[in-house]
Amino acid sequence: MTDRIIAQGLGWTIARTDVADTLVPYGQSPVRDDGTQNYGWIDLRNRPDLVSEIPELRKSQGLGELVRAMAAPASQVMSGGCECSEFARDIDPPISVGGFVTVMFRDVERNRSPDTFVTLAEYLLAGIEPTDQHNIGFEFIVEPLKSFFGHEGCFGLMVKPFGSGANSNQAWAAFDYAASALARSLTRHRRQRTT
């Protein structure tokens, strides 16, 4: 496995891996030993109304907003998978919430170059509003896909917002802010065209 950092700054990283972990579509998995389950891929393209049916997205309003923005009819991208969870850390602040959405373009040919996803990560970062109220961070990992609707040689972008706080409520609020900020960044040019 080779991971390499492409760009990094305070609170954000853009990296690339050569490990292919994602395929679209994919089926439901059995329940894991810890009680969690992958429910399988649901086609949300042009169906933002279905986001509320995704069990992983019921945990976070912000992550739901991000996936809803990807599912909108005007979107050029789509989601391939998502998850979020809380975990304790040995540093201050002690509680963190992390999550991910795997993003790819709806047009298969736009998924052929990893550079396209570096540009997408830079675009998303450029539209995120700074905050003094939340402790947030972002990772963007360009990854090869196992398969994209049967097409080989495609890539995707794992978008990973993070939030942390002194307690669970603060950490989830920070995470929701980070994920919502990504949704606003993704749709900022769509909103400008309608005004």
Beta strands, then each sheet from edge to edge (+ up, - down):
strand 1: 3-9
strand 2: 12-17
strand 3: 22-24
strand 4: 77-88
strand 5: 95-105
strand 6: 135-148
strand 7: 155-165
sheet 1: 1+ 2- 6- 3-
sheet 2: 1+ 2- 6- 7+ 5- 4+
end
